[in-house]
Amino acid sequence: MSTHQPTISIIIPVLNEEKYIKDVLFAISTNAGTNRIKEILVVDGGSNDQTVANAQEYGAIVINSKKGRATQMNLGATKATGDVLYFIHVDTLPPKDFDSAILNEIQDGFEVGCFQMRFNSNSPFLKFFSWCTRINHQICRGGDQSLFITSKLFQQLKGFNENYVIYEDNEFIRRVYKLKPFKIISSAVTTSARRYEERGEVRLQWHFGMIHLKYHLGANPTELYQYYLKYIAA
């Protein structure tokens, strides 16, 4: 009988996030409940602020990458040596004992899943969308909920599709749902509401909804990115 204890590699794609990288690395170290986090890989897309220095100060391994979240996360996965990959955005904070929760699900036979999510906001509008993250349907998934997946399954799925400059998490999770049972852990990550506060909650959610719709109607990655640049990034 194997006595191997699975380990976790945490992968964080970043670009000019000197403040948030400190927050997430502090939350990881504070909220970890096991000694089974093998490494924290911060994959930098060419930051020109203190992101890299701050990541190294907190003990993360920094990997230099081309810009693009799918590209950065795939590169992190190729460098990772843990049995389980845990992808988390830089402005999302993991809950207490997040690593124990992931390893428990792996032990129970789940190969992939995420946490529920809440925003760091009291907005009823955002609270509704946070509540939706407990629903186990791919339409309710997104990168802000973070993602755990066995390294083996990630390789089987050939990673994120690097053609997607945006929507790479959703496209990947859609493939996951076709292949494996997806587990939603009941505890919640806390993600920043900064984009909603900057751009307007209803307006931003409307445009995210339009991107979902366009994808399901067959829009290609370039069309999705052009819509994003016009209505969200502008």
C-alpha positions in Angstrom: 0.0 0.0 0.0 1.4 3.4 -1.0 2.2 5.8 1.8 2.9 8.7 -0.5 1.3 11.9 0.7 0.2 14.2 -2.1 1.8 17.6 -2.2 0.5 20.9 -3.6 2.1 23.4 -6.0 0.5 26.8 -5.8 0.7 28.8 -9.1 0.0 32.6 -9.2 0.2 34.5 -12.5 1.1 38.2 -12.0 1.7 41.4 -13.9 2.5 44.6 -11.9 0.8 43.5 -8.7 3.3 44.7 -6.1 0.6 45.3 -3.4 -1.6 42.3 -4.0 1.2 39.7 -4.3 2.2 40.5 -0.7 -1.4 40.1 0.5 -2.0 36.7 -1.2 1.4 35.3 -0.1 0.7 36.4 3.5 -2.7 34.8 3.3 -1.3 31.6 2.0 1.3 31.3 4.8 -1.2 32.3 7.5 -4.0 30.0 6.3 -2.1 26.9 5.4 -2.9 24.0 7.7 -0.4 21.4 6.5 3.2 21.1 5.6 2.2 19.6 2.2 2.6 22.8 0.1 5.7 22.0 -1.9 6.2 25.3 -3.5 4.6 28.6 -4.4 5.3 29.6 -8.0 4.7 33.2 -9.0 4.8 33.4 -12.8 5.5 37.0 -13.8 4.5 38.3 -17.2 7.1 41.2 -17.2 6.3 43.4 -14.3 8.1 46.7 -14.0 7.2 47.5 -10.4 8.2 45.7 -7.1 6.1 42.5 -7.8 9.1 40.2 -8.3 11.0 41.6 -5.3 8.0 41.4 -3.1 7.3 37.8 -4.2 10.9 36.7 -3.5 10.8 38.5 -0.1 7.9 36.3 0.9 9.7 33.1 -0.2 8.0 32.4 -3.5 9.8 31.0 -6.5 9.5 33.6 -9.4 9.4 32.3 -13.0 9.7 34.8 -15.9 7.2 34.3 -18.6 5.7 35.9 -21.7 2.6 38.0 -20.8 -0.8 36.2 -20.9 -2.5 34.4 -18.0 -3.0 31.1 -19.9 0.7 31.1 -21.0 1.9 32.0 -17.5 -0.2 29.3 -15.8 0.8 26.7 -18.3 4.5 27.6 -17.7 4.0 27.4 -14.0 2.4 23.9 -14.4 5.4 22.7 -16.3 7.8 23.8 -13.6 5.6 22.5 -10.7 6.7 19.4 -8.9 3.7 18.8 -6.7 1.0 16.2 -7.3 -1.8 18.8 -7.2 -1.7 22.2 -8.9 -3.6 25.0 -7.2 -4.1 28.1 -9.4 -5.1 31.3 -7.6 -5.4 34.8 -8.9 -3.2 37.4 -7.2 -6.3 39.4 -5.8 -8.0 36.3 -4.4 -7.2 35.1 -0.8 -7.6 31.5 0.2 -9.6 30.5 3.3 -8.3 29.0 6.5 -6.9 25.4 6.0 -7.4 25.6 2.3 -4.7 23.1 1.7 -6.2 20.6 4.0 -9.6 21.0 2.3 -8.0 20.4 -1.1 -6.1 17.3 0.0 -9.2 15.9 1.7 -11.1 16.1 -1.6 -8.1 14.5 -3.5 -8.2 11.7 -0.9 -12.0 11.3 -1.5 -11.3 10.7 -5.2 -12.0 14.2 -6.7 -9.3 15.2 -9.1 -10.5 18.8 -9.8 -12.5 21.5 -8.1 -12.7 25.0 -6.6 -13.8 26.9 -3.6 -16.9 29.0 -3.3 -16.2 32.7 -3.6 -17.1 35.9 -1.8 -16.2 39.5 -2.6 -14.6 41.9 -0.1 -17.7 44.0 -0.5 -21.1 44.4 1.2 -22.8 45.0 -2.1 -26.1 43.0 -2.3 -25.5 42.7 -6.0 -22.1 41.1 -5.6 -23.4 39.0 -2.7 -25.9 37.4 -5.1 -23.2 36.5 -7.6 -21.1 35.2 -4.7 -24.0 33.0 -3.6 -24.2 31.6 -7.2 -20.7 30.1 -6.9 -22.1 27.3 -4.7 -24.0 26.0 -7.7 -22.2 23.1 -9.5 -22.7 24.2 -13.1 -20.0 25.4 -15.4 -21.9 28.7 -16.0 -21.2 29.6 -12.4 -17.5 29.0 -12.6 -14.6 31.5 -13.0 -11.0 31.9 -12.3 -11.6 34.1 -9.2 -12.8 31.0 -7.4 -9.3 29.5 -7.7 -8.8 25.9 -9.1 -7.3 22.7 -7.8 -6.5 19.9 -10.2 -4.1 16.9 -10.1 -1.0 17.4 -12.2 -1.9 14.2 -14.1 -5.4 15.5 -15.1 -4.0 18.9 -16.1 -1.5 17.2 -18.4 -4.3 15.0 -19.8 -6.3 18.1 -20.7 -3.2 19.7 -22.2 -3.5 22.7 -20.0 -5.0 26.1 -20.7 -5.7 27.1 -24.3 -3.2 29.9 -24.9 -5.2 31.4 -27.7 -7.5 32.8 -25.0 -6.1 36.1 -23.8 -9.3 36.3 -21.6 -11.8 33.5 -20.6 -9.0 30.9 -20.4 -10.3 29.7 -17.0 -13.9 29.2 -18.3 -12.8 27.4 -21.5 -10.6 25.1 -19.5 -13.3 24.3 -16.9 -15.8 23.6 -19.7 -13.4 20.8 -20.8 -13.0 19.6 -17.2 -16.8 19.3 -16.7 -17.1 17.0 -19.8 -14.5 14.7 -18.4 -14.6 14.5 -14.6 -16.8 15.2 -11.6 -16.1 18.7 -10.4 -16.0 19.4 -6.6 -17.0 22.7 -5.0 -15.5 23.1 -1.5 -17.9 24.7 0.9 -15.4 27.3 2.3 -14.9 30.4 0.3 -12.0 32.3 -1.1 -12.2 36.1 -0.8 -11.7 38.1 -4.0 -11.2 41.8 -4.6 -14.2 43.8 -5.8 -11.8 46.4 -7.2 -12.8 45.9 -10.9 -16.5 46.2 -10.1 -15.9 49.3 -7.9 -13.8 50.9 -10.7 -16.1 50.2 -13.6 -19.6 49.8 -12.1 -21.1 46.6 -10.7 -24.0 46.1 -13.1 -22.2 47.4 -16.2 -19.2 45.0 -15.6 -21.4 42.0 -14.8 -23.4 42.7 -18.0 -20.3 42.7 -20.1 -19.0 39.5 -18.4 -22.4 38.0 -19.2 -22.1 39.0 -22.8 -18.7 37.4 -23.1 -20.3 34.1 -21.7 -23.0 34.4 -24.3 -20.7 35.2 -27.1 -18.5 32.2 -26.2 -21.5 29.8 -26.2 -22.7 31.2 -29.5 -19.3 30.3 -31.0 -17.2 33.5 -30.8 -13.5 32.8 -31.2 -10.8 33.9 -28.7 -9.9 37.0 -30.8 -13.5 38.2 -30.9 -13.9 37.7 -27.1 -10.7 39.7 -26.5 -11.8 42.5 -28.8 -15.1 42.7 -26.9 -13.2 42.8 -23.6 -10.9 45.6 -24.8 -13.8 47.7 -26.1 -16.1 47.4 -23.1 -14.2 46.2 -20.1 -10.5 47.2 -20.4 -11.2 50.6 -21.9 
